[in-house]
Amino acid sequence: MPELLIGYARCSTDEQDLTAHLAALGKLGVDGRRIYVDHGLTGTNRA
């Protein structure tokens, strides 16, 4: 059975950039369609 790679990238502020995270996951062989992105909440923006 072939290996299934799934990636997860998260940033918690608008100033953070996921480019480096996505590039690193791609270098590991994770298909871009299998990378899930979370523009998460922080303790300061949960209103």
Secondary structure, DSSP 8 states (H G I E B T S, - for coil): ------EEEEE-STT---HHHHHHHHHTT--GGGEEEEE---TTS--
